[in-house]
Amino acid sequence: MARYTGPMFKKSRRLSFSVLESGKEFTKGKKRSYPPGQHGTKKIKLSTYGQQLQEKQKIRFAYGINARQLKNLFNKAKLQHGVTGTNLLILLESRLDNIIFRFGLTTTRNASRQLVNHGHVLVNGKKINIPSYLVKVGDTITIDEKSKKNVKILESLQINASTLPFVEFDKKTFTGKYLRTPLREELNSDLQEALVIESYGRA
């Protein structure tokens, strides 16, 4: 299944989950809070399978990955020490496009992917144009000179006043660092990764 590139607001309403992690999809007066469609106001009780599928979709749409990428990350996560679900989220957070998003250089992960794809990001001084590249703890990420004057990047840095504790970014030098792996409580509490693990465990 390919990565979803359609309207994110519609997906957020369908899943009752802020895919953009900003809550803008449910801002009063802008977007309706109930699912799209003529039967959107009806509450449907999901089966266990339905709940598991929904959690997969939440993760996929939030991090901008396809079904195969999610399964591959799960396979890596289960080989690591610790809780598989937490390991999965850590791997997702370690993706280069996500780290750029966490730095506050963009307002969405989709914009971060474009920034990486276009070759504007360097990891430890080496240009990396693969959004799924897994950043290691201690890696230093910088933005090339021509992108430092990018209007959208500058606007995004003004909007995002702070970053999460496991990353740091210097707005003067446009240099960031992946300090440590994130703790589960620092990540999106609306994600129920245990259901995703259960789903793959039964496959």
GIHU-V907307 format. One line per field, one symbol per residue. ss: DSSP state (H for helix, E for strand, L for the rest). phi: phi as a letter, one per 20 degrees, with the letter a starting at -180 (. if undefined). A space follows every 10 residues. Layout:
# GIHU-V907307
ss=???
phi=???
This chain:
# GIHU-V907307
ss=LLLLLLLHHH HHHHHLLLLL LLLHHHLLLL LLLLLLLLLL LLLLLLLHHH HHHHHHHHHH HHHLLLHHHH HHHHHHHLLL LLLHHHHHHH HHHLEHHHHH HHHLLLLLHH HHHHHHHLLL EEELLEELLL LLLELLLLLE EEELHHHHHL HHHHHHHHHL LLLLLLEEEE LLLLEEEELL LLLHHHLLLL LLHHHHHHHH HHL
phi=.fffceffff ffffelbffe mdmffdfgnd cfeeffofdf eeedfefgff fffffffgff ffemceffff ffffffffee fofgffgfff fffeffffff fffnfcecff ffffffgeme dddlndfcdd gegefegnfd dcdfgfefdf fffffffffe fbdffeccbe ffdlccbefa ffegfedgfe edffffffff fef
